[in-house]
């Protein structure tokens, strides 16, 4: 493989790890403060124990996310120096603000972690709220920078030079809101169902049921609400992509020919050479409507664009199908929970809890698939229509050694986090009081 391949693999691998840690770190503080609020209202010691348990999880993922995020920031300069040379002055603002949000989160976490029985109760609880808000803010700011790569703005590009730079306009680029909304909701869906699945498994095993039932209820309610909002944000994102990145839309649905009243494909096997999609379910005119709000709107096909500007169609199409399919599955699981509120006997059935155990990892798989859609779907550009990915990569040889080092480092991080969380859950069940 060439340097470019190893650089892309390293970025994909490290980002794929970091995004999981970051999403959990963004969302878990909200579980913690809801449980803490219930403790303050009821004085039920179970809620206090649950809050402290989740707090340890928040601390673990905060530290892990800090390590993996710091490594990513170094990678941007190490792997893509030409990109950072030009993009750094333009998108430096969201990265700087993200750093500020990170420090606010760290300070608030310190207050919350060591403030039990030392700080006024309401102030102590409020520091937990700050942890959650600053964590979400960090995520939104980073996604804004990524949105700029998809919708570059805030500069004039003249004769290969970036001039008249406006950092605020770059920060508030056309893609930032749709991507930030979709990513934030995805983080809430994935983390909520993931944590709910862990507690569902403990209930299934009949371990400290009272505590795990309370934890399950908090997480599954948040996850269900987010799962129902996610299709709305997805629709907003799709309409935005249809206007700004029509070639990406064509790749998402594997449409090769321009067509009015274009059908929406569900599933399907892509043959790029033959330009066909077989074994699919086609919903007539649905893509035109979803993309432009008009059943007879024209959707441009891949053949309307230069072949060298096509993203890897099959990868993008399959990733999109996985993302949407798993999102629908999680929404259906949320419906099952809502129905079970009326049909209480469902919760006495072991298969009810197994359902949520199975659902636990699916949100994170959907997030990974969504980032494949975003990043691979933008190829061959690192800055859409401005800079090619191959022109941004480092000229330094030996990227394979860097890749294998990061592979080892992040695998070690994953093993460490898994061990710490397993130990935390085990101690929770061993000390039910």
Protein Blocks (a to p, Z undefined) as FASTA:
>chain_A
ZZklmmmmmmmmmmmmmmmmmmmmmmmmmmmmmmmmmmmmnopaklmmmmmmmmmmmmmm
mmmmmmmmmmmmmmmmmmmmmlmmmmmmmmmmmmmmmmmmmmmmmmmmmmmmmmgokbcf
klmmmmmmmmmmmmmmmmmmmmmmmmmmmmgghiaceehiaehiafklmmmgcklmmmmm
mmmmmmmmmmmmmmmmmmmmmmmnopakllmmmmmmmmmmmmmmmmmmmmmmmmmmmmmm
mmmmmmlmmmmnopabdcehiacdeejiddfklopaehiacdehklmmmmnopakbccdd
fklpcfklpccfklmmmmmmmmmmmmmmmmmmmmmmmmmmmmmmlmmpmklmmmmmmmmm
mmmmmmmmmmmmmmmmmpccfbghkbcfklmpcfbghklmmmmmmmmmmmmmmmmmmmmm
mmmmmmmmmmmZZ
